[in-house]
Amino acid sequence: MHTMNASHLTVRNLPSELAAALQREKQRRGTSLNQTVIDLLRQSLGVKGTRSNGVGRLAGTWTEAEHREFLSAIRSFEEIDRELWK
């Protein structure tokens, strides 16, 4: 059995439309091109790994003032509209 060491991989003759699609996906995910390719390969090949929706990179980025402003902005969603529940 032959094992392949693919810790480094070069892809040649990548079609421009595929390169553009990878660039768009990289931007959408907010990750590096390398991480985007790894995640897409895992997903398409069914290889288990950590999966991220990208929200983790936002954790801890709000200031205390922004947090208070957010809580204030969503406060109305906590109120029950009694007219809707008759």
Stockholm file with secondary structure:
# STOCKHOLM 1.0

chainA/1-86         MHTMNASHLTVRNLPSELAAALQREKQRRGTSLNQTVIDLLRQSLGVKGTRSNGVGRLAGTWTEAEHREFLSAIRSFEEIDRELWK
#=GR chainA/1-86 SS CCCCCCSSCCCCSCCHHHHHHHHHHHHHHTSCHHHHHHHHHHHHHTCCCCCCCSGGGGTTCSCHHHHHHHHHHHGGGGSCCGGGGC
#=GC SS_cons        CCCCCCSSCCCCSCCHHHHHHHHHHHHHHTSCHHHHHHHHHHHHHTCCCCCCCSGGGGTTCSCHHHHHHHHHHHGGGGSCCGGGGC
//
